[in-house]
Amino acid sequence: MLKNHLKEIRMKEFMLSRREFAAFINISERQYCRYERMEAQPTLESAFNIAQKLNKKIDEIWTN
């Protein structure tokens, strides 16, 4: 499973709650929480959409 830096990005760059951040990247809060806790992985399409909204490359968010 890939590791992600979603929480770090959310806290350092955006300083938003989970609910606000999920709304910002246009996914449900429940799904975002599953991604942040690394209980689920987004589809490739979702990962591209999230990266685009955060103005980052996918490998800046998800790593091995």
PDBQT receptor file of N, H, CA, C and O in Angstrom, charges set to zero:
ATOM      1  N   MET A   1       0.838  -1.176   0.000  1.00  0.00    +0.000 N 
ATOM      2  CA  MET A   1       0.000   0.000   0.000  1.00  0.00    +0.000 C 
ATOM      3  C   MET A   1       0.885   1.242   0.000  1.00  0.00    +0.000 C 
ATOM      4  O   MET A   1       1.903   1.301   0.691  1.00  0.00    +0.000 OA
ATOM      5  N   LEU A   2       0.480   2.220  -0.780  1.00  0.00    +0.000 N 
ATOM      6  H   LEU A   2      -0.346   2.172  -1.341  1.00  0.00    +0.000 HD
ATOM      7  CA  LEU A   2       1.228   3.463  -0.853  1.00  0.00    +0.000 C 
ATOM      8  C   LEU A   2       0.984   4.316   0.387  1.00  0.00    +0.000 C 
ATOM      9  O   LEU A   2      -0.113   4.314   0.946  1.00  0.00    +0.000 OA
ATOM     10  N   LYS A   3       2.001   5.037   0.806  1.00  0.00    +0.000 N 
ATOM     11  H   LYS A   3       2.892   5.039   0.352  1.00  0.00    +0.000 HD
ATOM     12  CA  LYS A   3       1.864   6.004   1.885  1.00  0.00    +0.000 C 
ATOM     13  C   LYS A   3       1.466   7.332   1.259  1.00  0.00    +0.000 C 
ATOM     14  O   LYS A   3       1.750   7.593   0.090  1.00  0.00    +0.000 OA
ATOM     15  N   ASN A   4       0.812   8.159   2.047  1.00  0.00    +0.000 N 
ATOM     16  H   ASN A   4       0.581   7.947   2.996  1.00  0.00    +0.000 HD
ATOM     17  CA  ASN A   4       0.468   9.483   1.514  1.00  0.00    +0.000 C 
ATOM     18  C   ASN A   4       0.840  10.575   2.505  1.00  0.00    +0.000 C 
ATOM     19  O   ASN A   4       1.088  10.327   3.685  1.00  0.00    +0.000 OA
ATOM     20  N   HIS A   5       0.870  11.773   1.985  1.00  0.00    +0.000 N 
ATOM     21  H   HIS A   5       0.669  11.974   1.026  1.00  0.00    +0.000 HD
ATOM     22  CA  HIS A   5       1.223  12.947   2.785  1.00  0.00    +0.000 C 
ATOM     23  C   HIS A   5       0.035  13.901   2.880  1.00  0.00    +0.000 C 
ATOM     24  O   HIS A   5       0.217  15.107   3.046  1.00  0.00    +0.000 OA
ATOM     25  N   LEU A   6      -1.165  13.368   2.775  1.00  0.00    +0.000 N 
ATOM     26  H   LEU A   6      -1.313  12.388   2.640  1.00  0.00    +0.000 HD
ATOM     27  CA  LEU A   6      -2.346  14.220   2.774  1.00  0.00    +0.000 C 
ATOM     28  C   LEU A   6      -2.492  15.012   4.074  1.00  0.00    +0.000 C 
ATOM     29  O   LEU A   6      -2.776  16.210   4.041  1.00  0.00    +0.000 OA
ATOM     30  N   LYS A   7      -2.302  14.355   5.206  1.00  0.00    +0.000 N 
ATOM     31  H   LYS A   7      -2.072  13.382   5.233  1.00  0.00    +0.000 HD
ATOM     32  CA  LYS A   7      -2.451  15.063   6.482  1.00  0.00    +0.000 C 
ATOM     33  C   LYS A   7      -1.414  16.162   6.615  1.00  0.00    +0.000 C 
ATOM     34  O   LYS A   7      -1.735  17.269   7.046  1.00  0.00    +0.000 OA
ATOM     35  N   GLU A   8      -0.170  15.868   6.248  1.00  0.00    +0.000 N 
ATOM     36  H   GLU A   8       0.091  14.969   5.897  1.00  0.00    +0.000 HD
ATOM     37  CA  GLU A   8       0.895  16.874   6.325  1.00  0.00    +0.000 C 
ATOM     38  C   GLU A   8       0.571  18.064   5.434  1.00  0.00    +0.000 C 
ATOM     39  O   GLU A   8       0.732  19.214   5.842  1.00  0.00    +0.000 OA
ATOM     40  N   ILE A   9       0.118  17.791   4.229  1.00  0.00    +0.000 N 
ATOM     41  H   ILE A   9      -0.014  16.857   3.898  1.00  0.00    +0.000 HD
ATOM     42  CA  ILE A   9      -0.242  18.860   3.302  1.00  0.00    +0.000 C 
ATOM     43  C   ILE A   9      -1.407  19.672   3.864  1.00  0.00    +0.000 C 
ATOM     44  O   ILE A   9      -1.389  20.902   3.846  1.00  0.00    +0.000 OA
ATOM     45  N   ARG A  10      -2.415  18.967   4.361  1.00  0.00    +0.000 N 
ATOM     46  H   ARG A  10      -2.430  17.967   4.376  1.00  0.00    +0.000 HD
ATOM     47  CA  ARG A  10      -3.594  19.643   4.923  1.00  0.00    +0.000 C 
ATOM     48  C   ARG A  10      -3.211  20.547   6.086  1.00  0.00    +0.000 C 
ATOM     49  O   ARG A  10      -3.673  21.685   6.163  1.00  0.00    +0.000 OA
ATOM     50  N   MET A  11      -2.378  20.057   6.983  1.00  0.00    +0.000 N 
ATOM     51  H   MET A  11      -2.002  19.132   6.920  1.00  0.00    +0.000 HD
ATOM     52  CA  MET A  11      -2.028  20.814   8.189  1.00  0.00    +0.000 C 
ATOM     53  C   MET A  11      -1.024  21.937   7.922  1.00  0.00    +0.000 C 
ATOM     54  O   MET A  11      -1.167  23.033   8.465  1.00  0.00    +0.000 OA
ATOM     55  N   LYS A  12      -0.022  21.678   7.098  1.00  0.00    +0.000 N 
ATOM     56  H   LYS A  12       0.094  20.788   6.657  1.00  0.00    +0.000 HD
ATOM     57  CA  LYS A  12       1.035  22.663   6.878  1.00  0.00    +0.000 C 
ATOM     58  C   LYS A  12       0.674  23.734   5.856  1.00  0.00    +0.000 C 
ATOM     59  O   LYS A  12       0.987  24.909   6.041  1.00  0.00    +0.000 OA
ATOM     60  N   GLU A  13       0.017  23.324   4.784  1.00  0.00    +0.000 N 
ATOM     61  H   GLU A  13      -0.238  22.369   4.633  1.00  0.00    +0.000 HD
ATOM     62  CA  GLU A  13      -0.208  24.261   3.687  1.00  0.00    +0.000 C 
ATOM     63  C   GLU A  13      -1.593  24.895   3.681  1.00  0.00    +0.000 C 
ATOM     64  O   GLU A  13      -1.764  26.018   3.208  1.00  0.00    +0.000 OA
ATOM     65  N   PHE A  14      -2.580  24.174   4.209  1.00  0.00    +0.000 N 
ATOM     66  H   PHE A  14      -2.441  23.262   4.594  1.00  0.00    +0.000 HD
ATOM     67  CA  PHE A  14      -3.942  24.676   4.112  1.00  0.00    +0.000 C 
ATOM     68  C   PHE A  14      -4.571  24.990   5.460  1.00  0.00    +0.000 C 
ATOM     69  O   PHE A  14      -5.486  25.809   5.534  1.00  0.00    +0.000 OA
ATOM     70  N   MET A  15      -4.100  24.356   6.526  1.00  0.00    +0.000 N 
ATOM     71  H   MET A  15      -3.356  23.690   6.466  1.00  0.00    +0.000 HD
ATOM     72  CA  MET A  15      -4.614  24.547   7.874  1.00  0.00    +0.000 C 
ATOM     73  C   MET A  15      -6.143  24.492   7.903  1.00  0.00    +0.000 C 
ATOM     74  O   MET A  15      -6.803  25.385   8.435  1.00  0.00    +0.000 OA
ATOM     75  N   LEU A  16      -6.688  23.423   7.319  1.00  0.00    +0.000 N 
ATOM     76  H   LEU A  16      -6.152  22.698   6.887  1.00  0.00    +0.000 HD
ATOM     77  CA  LEU A  16      -8.128  23.211   7.279  1.00  0.00    +0.000 C 
ATOM     78  C   LEU A  16      -8.491  21.968   8.081  1.00  0.00    +0.000 C 
ATOM     79  O   LEU A  16      -7.660  21.085   8.292  1.00  0.00    +0.000 OA
ATOM     80  N   SER A  17      -9.739  21.911   8.523  1.00  0.00    +0.000 N 
ATOM     81  H   SER A  17     -10.415  22.627   8.351  1.00  0.00    +0.000 HD
ATOM     82  CA  SER A  17     -10.227  20.694   9.169  1.00  0.00    +0.000 C 
ATOM     83  C   SER A  17     -10.362  19.610   8.105  1.00  0.00    +0.000 C 
ATOM     84  O   SER A  17     -10.297  19.889   6.908  1.00  0.00    +0.000 OA
ATOM     85  N   ARG A  18     -10.548  18.389   8.547  1.00  0.00    +0.000 N 
ATOM     86  H   ARG A  18     -10.601  18.162   9.520  1.00  0.00    +0.000 HD
ATOM     87  CA  ARG A  18     -10.746  17.294   7.589  1.00  0.00    +0.000 C 
ATOM     88  C   ARG A  18     -11.964  17.575   6.714  1.00  0.00    +0.000 C 
ATOM     89  O   ARG A  18     -11.925  17.364   5.502  1.00  0.00    +0.000 OA
ATOM     90  N   ARG A  19     -13.030  18.044   7.324  1.00  0.00    +0.000 N 
ATOM     91  H   ARG A  19     -13.062  18.216   8.308  1.00  0.00    +0.000 HD
ATOM     92  CA  ARG A  19     -14.263  18.334   6.586  1.00  0.00    +0.000 C 
ATOM     93  C   ARG A  19     -14.027  19.411   5.522  1.00  0.00    +0.000 C 
ATOM     94  O   ARG A  19     -14.449  19.258   4.376  1.00  0.00    +0.000 OA
ATOM     95  N   GLU A  20     -13.358  20.488   5.901  1.00  0.00    +0.000 N 
ATOM     96  H   GLU A  20     -13.015  20.612   6.832  1.00  0.00    +0.000 HD
ATOM     97  CA  GLU A  20     -13.087  21.581   4.958  1.00  0.00    +0.000 C 
ATOM     98  C   GLU A  20     -12.170  21.130   3.835  1.00  0.00    +0.000 C 
ATOM     99  O   GLU A  20     -12.376  21.479   2.672  1.00  0.00    +0.000 OA
ATOM    100  N   PHE A  21     -11.153  20.348   4.193  1.00  0.00    +0.000 N 
ATOM    101  H   PHE A  21     -10.986  20.064   5.137  1.00  0.00    +0.000 HD
ATOM    102  CA  PHE A  21     -10.202  19.883   3.190  1.00  0.00    +0.000 C 
ATOM    103  C   PHE A  21     -10.866  18.923   2.213  1.00  0.00    +0.000 C 
ATOM    104  O   PHE A  21     -10.622  18.992   1.008  1.00  0.00    +0.000 OA
ATOM    105  N   ALA A  22     -11.702  18.030   2.725  1.00  0.00    +0.000 N 
ATOM    106  H   ALA A  22     -11.900  17.973   3.704  1.00  0.00    +0.000 HD
ATOM    107  CA  ALA A  22     -12.435  17.099   1.861  1.00  0.00    +0.000 C 
ATOM    108  C   ALA A  22     -13.323  17.868   0.890  1.00  0.00    +0.000 C 
ATOM    109  O   ALA A  22     -13.389  17.534  -0.293  1.00  0.00    +0.000 OA
ATOM    110  N   ALA A  23     -13.998  18.888   1.382  1.00  0.00    +0.000 N 
ATOM    111  H   ALA A  23     -13.945  19.159   2.342  1.00  0.00    +0.000 HD
ATOM    112  CA  ALA A  23     -14.841  19.708   0.504  1.00  0.00    +0.000 C 
ATOM    113  C   ALA A  23     -13.981  20.418  -0.541  1.00  0.00    +0.000 C 
ATOM    114  O   ALA A  23     -14.374  20.529  -1.702  1.00  0.00    +0.000 OA
ATOM    115  N   PHE A  24     -12.817  20.894  -0.128  1.00  0.00    +0.000 N 
ATOM    116  H   PHE A  24     -12.498  20.804   0.815  1.00  0.00    +0.000 HD
ATOM    117  CA  PHE A  24     -11.913  21.589  -1.039  1.00  0.00    +0.000 C 
ATOM    118  C   PHE A  24     -11.461  20.689  -2.186  1.00  0.00    +0.000 C 
ATOM    119  O   PHE A  24     -11.375  21.131  -3.332  1.00  0.00    +0.000 OA
ATOM    120  N   ILE A  25     -11.171  19.426  -1.873  1.00  0.00    +0.000 N 
ATOM    121  H   ILE A  25     -11.241  19.067  -0.942  1.00  0.00    +0.000 HD
ATOM    122  CA  ILE A  25     -10.721  18.508  -2.932  1.00  0.00    +0.000 C 
ATOM    123  C   ILE A  25     -11.884  17.724  -3.537  1.00  0.00    +0.000 C 
ATOM    124  O   ILE A  25     -11.688  16.830  -4.360  1.00  0.00    +0.000 OA
ATOM    125  N   ASN A  26     -13.093  18.078  -3.114  1.00  0.00    +0.000 N 
ATOM    126  H   ASN A  26     -13.252  18.805  -2.446  1.00  0.00    +0.000 HD
ATOM    127  CA  ASN A  26     -14.325  17.569  -3.726  1.00  0.00    +0.000 C 
ATOM    128  C   ASN A  26     -14.544  16.063  -3.553  1.00  0.00    +0.000 C 
ATOM    129  O   ASN A  26     -14.919  15.366  -4.495  1.00  0.00    +0.000 OA
ATOM    130  N   ILE A  27     -14.299  15.572  -2.319  1.00  0.00    +0.000 N 
ATOM    131  H   ILE A  27     -13.995  16.139  -1.554  1.00  0.00    +0.000 HD
ATOM    132  CA  ILE A  27     -14.643  14.188  -1.983  1.00  0.00    +0.000 C 
ATOM    133  C   ILE A  27     -15.355  14.208  -0.637  1.00  0.00    +0.000 C 
ATOM    134  O   ILE A  27     -15.324  15.215   0.070  1.00  0.00    +0.000 OA
ATOM    135  N   SER A  28     -15.987  13.116  -0.288  1.00  0.00    +0.000 N 
ATOM    136  H   SER A  28     -16.013  12.298  -0.862  1.00  0.00    +0.000 HD
ATOM    137  CA  SER A  28     -16.689  13.061   0.995  1.00  0.00    +0.000 C 
ATOM    138  C   SER A  28     -15.683  13.063   2.148  1.00  0.00    +0.000 C 
ATOM    139  O   SER A  28     -14.546  12.612   2.007  1.00  0.00    +0.000 OA
ATOM    140  N   GLU A  29     -16.127  13.575   3.272  1.00  0.00    +0.000 N 
ATOM    141  H   GLU A  29     -17.050  13.941   3.386  1.00  0.00    +0.000 HD
ATOM    142  CA  GLU A  29     -15.252  13.586   4.448  1.00  0.00    +0.000 C 
ATOM    143  C   GLU A  29     -14.885  12.166   4.853  1.00  0.00    +0.000 C 
ATOM    144  O   GLU A  29     -13.744  11.895   5.228  1.00  0.00    +0.000 OA
ATOM    145  N   ARG A  30     -15.846  11.272   4.778  1.00  0.00    +0.000 N 
ATOM    146  H   ARG A  30     -16.773  11.492   4.474  1.00  0.00    +0.000 HD
ATOM    147  CA  ARG A  30     -15.588   9.874   5.149  1.00  0.00    +0.000 C 
ATOM    148  C   ARG A  30     -14.504   9.263   4.269  1.00  0.00    +0.000 C 
ATOM    149  O   ARG A  30     -13.592   8.605   4.770  1.00  0.00    +0.000 OA
ATOM    150  N   GLN A  31     -14.602   9.480   2.957  1.00  0.00    +0.000 N 
ATOM    151  H   GLN A  31     -15.343  10.014   2.551  1.00  0.00    +0.000 HD
ATOM    152  CA  GLN A  31     -13.596   8.922   2.049  1.00  0.00    +0.000 C 
ATOM    153  C   GLN A  31     -12.239   9.573   2.291  1.00  0.00    +0.000 C 
ATOM    154  O   GLN A  31     -11.213   8.892   2.285  1.00  0.00    +0.000 OA
ATOM    155  N   TYR A  32     -12.227  10.890   2.503  1.00  0.00    +0.000 N 
ATOM    156  H   TYR A  32     -13.060  11.444   2.508  1.00  0.00    +0.000 HD
ATOM    157  CA  TYR A  32     -10.958  11.569   2.779  1.00  0.00    +0.000 C 
ATOM    158  C   TYR A  32     -10.304  10.987   4.029  1.00  0.00    +0.000 C 
ATOM    159  O   TYR A  32      -9.099  10.733   4.036  1.00  0.00    +0.000 OA
ATOM    160  N   CYS A  33     -11.084  10.776   5.082  1.00  0.00    +0.000 N 
ATOM    161  H   CYS A  33     -12.063  10.982   5.076  1.00  0.00    +0.000 HD
ATOM    162  CA  CYS A  33     -10.536  10.225   6.321  1.00  0.00    +0.000 C 
ATOM    163  C   CYS A  33      -9.929   8.843   6.082  1.00  0.00    +0.000 C 
ATOM    164  O   CYS A  33      -8.890   8.513   6.653  1.00  0.00    +0.000 OA
ATOM    165  N   ARG A  34     -10.566   8.046   5.249  1.00  0.00    +0.000 N 
ATOM    166  H   ARG A  34     -11.410   8.314   4.785  1.00  0.00    +0.000 HD
ATOM    167  CA  ARG A  34     -10.020   6.719   4.925  1.00  0.00    +0.000 C 
ATOM    168  C   ARG A  34      -8.692   6.863   4.178  1.00  0.00    +0.000 C 
ATOM    169  O   ARG A  34      -7.767   6.085   4.412  1.00  0.00    +0.000 OA
ATOM    170  N   TYR A  35      -8.589   7.846   3.283  1.00  0.00    +0.000 N 
ATOM    171  H   TYR A  35      -9.340   8.478   3.093  1.00  0.00    +0.000 HD
ATOM    172  CA  TYR A  35      -7.322   8.076   2.577  1.00  0.00    +0.000 C 
ATOM    173  C   TYR A  35      -6.254   8.541   3.564  1.00  0.00    +0.000 C 
ATOM    174  O   TYR A  35      -5.134   8.031   3.559  1.00  0.00    +0.000 OA
ATOM    175  N   GLU A  36      -6.603   9.511   4.412  1.00  0.00    +0.000 N 
ATOM    176  H   GLU A  36      -7.513   9.926   4.416  1.00  0.00    +0.000 HD
ATOM    177  CA  GLU A  36      -5.633  10.078   5.347  1.00  0.00    +0.000 C 
ATOM    178  C   GLU A  36      -5.106   9.017   6.312  1.00  0.00    +0.000 C 
ATOM    179  O   GLU A  36      -3.921   9.030   6.645  1.00  0.00    +0.000 OA
ATOM    180  N   ARG A  37      -5.951   8.112   6.761  1.00  0.00    +0.000 N 
ATOM    181  H   ARG A  37      -6.914   8.102   6.491  1.00  0.00    +0.000 HD
ATOM    182  CA  ARG A  37      -5.535   7.041   7.683  1.00  0.00    +0.000 C 
ATOM    183  C   ARG A  37      -4.934   5.857   6.936  1.00  0.00    +0.000 C 
ATOM    184  O   ARG A  37      -4.553   4.860   7.548  1.00  0.00    +0.000 OA
ATOM    185  N   MET A  38      -4.849   5.967   5.618  1.00  0.00    +0.000 N 
ATOM    186  H   MET A  38      -5.158   6.778   5.121  1.00  0.00    +0.000 HD
ATOM    187  CA  MET A  38      -4.290   4.935   4.744  1.00  0.00    +0.000 C 
ATOM    188  C   MET A  38      -5.050   3.620   4.862  1.00  0.00    +0.000 C 
ATOM    189  O   MET A  38      -4.461   2.541   4.795  1.00  0.00    +0.000 OA
ATOM    190  N   GLU A  39      -6.354   3.722   5.036  1.00  0.00    +0.000 N 
ATOM    191  H   GLU A  39      -6.833   4.598   5.090  1.00  0.00    +0.000 HD
ATOM    192  CA  GLU A  39      -7.228   2.554   5.052  1.00  0.00    +0.000 C 
ATOM    193  C   GLU A  39      -7.745   2.246   3.648  1.00  0.00    +0.000 C 
ATOM    194  O   GLU A  39      -8.260   1.157   3.393  1.00  0.00    +0.000 OA
ATOM    195  N   ALA A  40      -7.606   3.200   2.752  1.00  0.00    +0.000 N 
ATOM    196  H   ALA A  40      -7.187   4.085   2.958  1.00  0.00    +0.000 HD
ATOM    197  CA  ALA A  40      -8.059   3.046   1.370  1.00  0.00    +0.000 C 
ATOM    198  C   ALA A  40      -7.140   3.844   0.464  1.00  0.00    +0.000 C 
ATOM    199  O   ALA A  40      -6.461   4.773   0.900  1.00  0.00    +0.000 OA
ATOM    200  N   GLN A  41      -7.134   3.466  -0.793  1.00  0.00    +0.000 N 
ATOM    201  H   GLN A  41      -7.686   2.711  -1.148  1.00  0.00    +0.000 HD
ATOM    202  CA  GLN A  41      -6.355   4.170  -1.808  1.00  0.00    +0.000 C 
ATOM    203  C   GLN A  41      -7.327   4.732  -2.859  1.00  0.00    +0.000 C 
ATOM    204  O   GLN A  41      -8.301   4.068  -3.215  1.00  0.00    +0.000 OA
ATOM    205  N   PRO A  42      -7.073   5.922  -3.345  1.00  0.00    +0.000 N 
ATOM    206  CA  PRO A  42      -7.947   6.456  -4.385  1.00  0.00    +0.000 C 
ATOM    207  C   PRO A  42      -7.684   5.762  -5.717  1.00  0.00    +0.000 C 
ATOM    208  O   PRO A  42      -6.625   5.170  -5.928  1.00  0.00    +0.000 OA
ATOM    209  N   THR A  43      -8.652   5.844  -6.597  1.00  0.00    +0.000 N 
ATOM    210  H   THR A  43      -9.512   6.324  -6.426  1.00  0.00    +0.000 HD
ATOM    211  CA  THR A  43      -8.415   5.375  -7.958  1.00  0.00    +0.000 C 
ATOM    212  C   THR A  43      -7.387   6.303  -8.580  1.00  0.00    +0.000 C 
ATOM    213  O   THR A  43      -7.128   7.391  -8.065  1.00  0.00    +0.000 OA
ATOM    214  N   LEU A  44      -6.808   5.875  -9.675  1.00  0.00    +0.000 N 
ATOM    215  H   LEU A  44      -7.018   4.991 -10.093  1.00  0.00    +0.000 HD
ATOM    216  CA  LEU A  44      -5.822   6.720 -10.349  1.00  0.00    +0.000 C 
ATOM    217  C   LEU A  44      -6.447   8.042 -10.773  1.00  0.00    +0.000 C 
ATOM    218  O   LEU A  44      -5.827   9.098 -10.645  1.00  0.00    +0.000 OA
ATOM    219  N   GLU A  45      -7.665   7.982 -11.273  1.00  0.00    +0.000 N 
ATOM    220  H   GLU A  45      -8.168   7.124 -11.377  1.00  0.00    +0.000 HD
ATOM    221  CA  GLU A  45      -8.363   9.205 -11.682  1.00  0.00    +0.000 C 
ATOM    222  C   GLU A  45      -8.577  10.144 -10.488  1.00  0.00    +0.000 C 
ATOM    223  O   GLU A  45      -8.363  11.351 -10.600  1.00  0.00    +0.000 OA
ATOM    224  N   SER A  46      -8.996   9.593  -9.358  1.00  0.00    +0.000 N 
ATOM    225  H   SER A  46      -9.170   8.612  -9.267  1.00  0.00    +0.000 HD
ATOM    226  CA  SER A  46      -9.191  10.411  -8.154  1.00  0.00    +0.000 C 
ATOM    227  C   SER A  46      -7.870  11.003  -7.674  1.00  0.00    +0.000 C 
ATOM    228  O   SER A  46      -7.818  12.163  -7.265  1.00  0.00    +0.000 OA
ATOM    229  N   ALA A  47      -6.804  10.207  -7.724  1.00  0.00    +0.000 N 
ATOM    230  H   ALA A  47      -6.846   9.264  -8.056  1.00  0.00    +0.000 HD
ATOM    231  CA  ALA A  47      -5.489  10.702  -7.311  1.00  0.00    +0.000 C 
ATOM    232  C   ALA A  47      -5.051  11.872  -8.192  1.00  0.00    +0.000 C 
ATOM    233  O   ALA A  47      -4.523  12.862  -7.687  1.00  0.00    +0.000 OA
ATOM    234  N   PHE A  48      -5.266  11.764  -9.506  1.00  0.00    +0.000 N 
ATOM    235  H   PHE A  48      -5.695  10.959  -9.916  1.00  0.00    +0.000 HD
ATOM    236  CA  PHE A  48      -4.931  12.873 -10.408  1.00  0.00    +0.000 C 
ATOM    237  C   PHE A  48      -5.755  14.106 -10.073  1.00  0.00    +0.000 C 
ATOM    238  O   PHE A  48      -5.228  15.219 -10.057  1.00  0.00    +0.000 OA
ATOM    239  N   ASN A  49      -7.041  13.921  -9.807  1.00  0.00    +0.000 N 
ATOM    240  H   ASN A  49      -7.469  13.018  -9.821  1.00  0.00    +0.000 HD
ATOM    241  CA  ASN A  49      -7.908  15.060  -9.482  1.00  0.00    +0.000 C 
ATOM    242  C   ASN A  49      -7.482  15.732  -8.187  1.00  0.00    +0.000 C 
ATOM    243  O   ASN A  49      -7.449  16.960  -8.104  1.00  0.00    +0.000 OA
ATOM    244  N   ILE A  50      -7.155  14.933  -7.175  1.00  0.00    +0.000 N 
ATOM    245  H   ILE A  50      -7.181  13.936  -7.243  1.00  0.00    +0.000 HD
ATOM    246  CA  ILE A  50      -6.699  15.493  -5.898  1.00  0.00    +0.000 C 
ATOM    247  C   ILE A  50      -5.385  16.251  -6.098  1.00  0.00    +0.000 C 
ATOM    248  O   ILE A  50      -5.237  17.374  -5.617  1.00  0.00    +0.000 OA
ATOM    249  N   ALA A  51      -4.445  15.646  -6.798  1.00  0.00    +0.000 N 
ATOM    250  H   ALA A  51      -4.565  14.733  -7.188  1.00  0.00    +0.000 HD
ATOM    251  CA  ALA A  51      -3.157  16.301  -7.043  1.00  0.00    +0.000 C 
ATOM    252  C   ALA A  51      -3.349  17.619  -7.788  1.00  0.00    +0.000 C 
ATOM    253  O   ALA A  51      -2.701  18.617  -7.470  1.00  0.00    +0.000 OA
ATOM    254  N   GLN A  52      -4.225  17.620  -8.761  1.00  0.00    +0.000 N 
ATOM    255  H   GLN A  52      -4.751  16.810  -9.019  1.00  0.00    +0.000 HD
ATOM    256  CA  GLN A  52      -4.478  18.839  -9.537  1.00  0.00    +0.000 C 
ATOM    257  C   GLN A  52      -5.049  19.938  -8.637  1.00  0.00    +0.000 C 
ATOM    258  O   GLN A  52      -4.626  21.090  -8.726  1.00  0.00    +0.000 OA
ATOM    259  N   LYS A  53      -5.996  19.590  -7.781  1.00  0.00    +0.000 N 
ATOM    260  H   LYS A  53      -6.339  18.654  -7.710  1.00  0.00    +0.000 HD
ATOM    261  CA  LYS A  53      -6.598  20.582  -6.893  1.00  0.00    +0.000 C 
ATOM    262  C   LYS A  53      -5.602  21.119  -5.877  1.00  0.00    +0.000 C 
ATOM    263  O   LYS A  53      -5.713  22.261  -5.432  1.00  0.00    +0.000 OA
ATOM    264  N   LEU A  54      -4.628  20.293  -5.513  1.00  0.00    +0.000 N 
ATOM    265  H   LEU A  54      -4.538  19.366  -5.875  1.00  0.00    +0.000 HD
ATOM    266  CA  LEU A  54      -3.606  20.721  -4.555  1.00  0.00    +0.000 C 
ATOM    267  C   LEU A  54      -2.398  21.354  -5.244  1.00  0.00    +0.000 C 
ATOM    268  O   LEU A  54      -1.462  21.810  -4.586  1.00  0.00    +0.000 OA
ATOM    269  N   ASN A  55      -2.434  21.376  -6.581  1.00  0.00    +0.000 N 
ATOM    270  H   ASN A  55      -3.194  21.006  -7.115  1.00  0.00    +0.000 HD
ATOM    271  CA  ASN A  55      -1.329  21.929  -7.369  1.00  0.00    +0.000 C 
ATOM    272  C   ASN A  55      -0.022  21.196  -7.061  1.00  0.00    +0.000 C 
ATOM    273  O   ASN A  55       1.022  21.815  -6.855  1.00  0.00    +0.000 OA
ATOM    274  N   LYS A  56      -0.104  19.863  -7.035  1.00  0.00    +0.000 N 
ATOM    275  H   LYS A  56      -0.952  19.360  -7.203  1.00  0.00    +0.000 HD
ATOM    276  CA  LYS A  56       1.051  19.020  -6.747  1.00  0.00    +0.000 C 
ATOM    277  C   LYS A  56       1.119  17.884  -7.752  1.00  0.00    +0.000 C 
ATOM    278  O   LYS A  56       0.142  17.587  -8.439  1.00  0.00    +0.000 OA
ATOM    279  N   LYS A  57       2.277  17.257  -7.828  1.00  0.00    +0.000 N 
ATOM    280  H   LYS A  57       3.070  17.499  -7.269  1.00  0.00    +0.000 HD
ATOM    281  CA  LYS A  57       2.431  16.036  -8.610  1.00  0.00    +0.000 C 
ATOM    282  C   LYS A  57       1.988  14.873  -7.739  1.00  0.00    +0.000 C 
ATOM    283  O   LYS A  57       2.080  14.935  -6.513  1.00  0.00    +0.000 OA
ATOM    284  N   ILE A  58       1.512  13.819  -8.369  1.00  0.00    +0.000 N 
ATOM    285  H   ILE A  58       1.437  13.768  -9.365  1.00  0.00    +0.000 HD
ATOM    286  CA  ILE A  58       1.039  12.651  -7.606  1.00  0.00    +0.000 C 
ATOM    287  C   ILE A  58       2.132  12.110  -6.697  1.00  0.00    +0.000 C 
ATOM    288  O   ILE A  58       1.845  11.712  -5.568  1.00  0.00    +0.000 OA
ATOM    289  N   ASP A  59       3.387  12.085  -7.162  1.00  0.00    +0.000 N 
ATOM    290  H   ASP A  59       3.620  12.409  -8.079  1.00  0.00    +0.000 HD
ATOM    291  CA  ASP A  59       4.460  11.529  -6.334  1.00  0.00    +0.000 C 
ATOM    292  C   ASP A  59       4.847  12.444  -5.172  1.00  0.00    +0.000 C 
ATOM    293  O   ASP A  59       5.640  12.047  -4.319  1.00  0.00    +0.000 OA
ATOM    294  N   GLU A  60       4.306  13.652  -5.125  1.00  0.00    +0.000 N 
ATOM    295  H   GLU A  60       3.662  13.975  -5.819  1.00  0.00    +0.000 HD
ATOM    296  CA  GLU A  60       4.498  14.515  -3.967  1.00  0.00    +0.000 C 
ATOM    297  C   GLU A  60       3.487  14.184  -2.875  1.00  0.00    +0.000 C 
ATOM    298  O   GLU A  60       3.670  14.560  -1.717  1.00  0.00    +0.000 OA
ATOM    299  N   ILE A  61       2.433  13.487  -3.244  1.00  0.00    +0.000 N 
ATOM    300  H   ILE A  61       2.285  13.182  -4.184  1.00  0.00    +0.000 HD
ATOM    301  CA  ILE A  61       1.375  13.136  -2.291  1.00  0.00    +0.000 C 
ATOM    302  C   ILE A  61       1.482  11.667  -1.886  1.00  0.00    +0.000 C 
ATOM    303  O   ILE A  61       1.415  11.347  -0.699  1.00  0.00    +0.000 OA
ATOM    304  N   TRP A  62       1.648  10.768  -2.867  1.00  0.00    +0.000 N 
ATOM    305  H   TRP A  62       1.702  11.028  -3.831  1.00  0.00    +0.000 HD
ATOM    306  CA  TRP A  62       1.714   9.328  -2.596  1.00  0.00    +0.000 C 
ATOM    307  C   TRP A  62       3.101   8.796  -2.894  1.00  0.00    +0.000 C 
ATOM    308  O   TRP A  62       3.676   9.086  -3.943  1.00  0.00    +0.000 OA
ATOM    309  N   THR A  63       3.644   8.003  -1.953  1.00  0.00    +0.000 N 
ATOM    310  H   THR A  63       3.177   7.767  -1.100  1.00  0.00    +0.000 HD
ATOM    311  CA  THR A  63       4.977   7.418  -2.121  1.00  0.00    +0.000 C 
ATOM    312  C   THR A  63       4.968   5.964  -1.661  1.00  0.00    +0.000 C 
ATOM    313  O   THR A  63       4.051   5.521  -0.968  1.00  0.00    +0.000 OA
ATOM    314  N   ASN A  64       5.996   5.238  -2.056  1.00  0.00    +0.000 N 
ATOM    315  H   ASN A  64       6.740   5.598  -2.619  1.00  0.00    +0.000 HD
ATOM    316  CA  ASN A  64       6.143   3.840  -1.599  1.00  0.00    +0.000 C 
ATOM    317  C   ASN A  64       6.660   3.801  -0.187  1.00  0.00    +0.000 C 
ATOM    318  O   ASN A  64       6.849   2.720   0.372  1.00  0.00    +0.000 OA
TER     319      ASN A  64
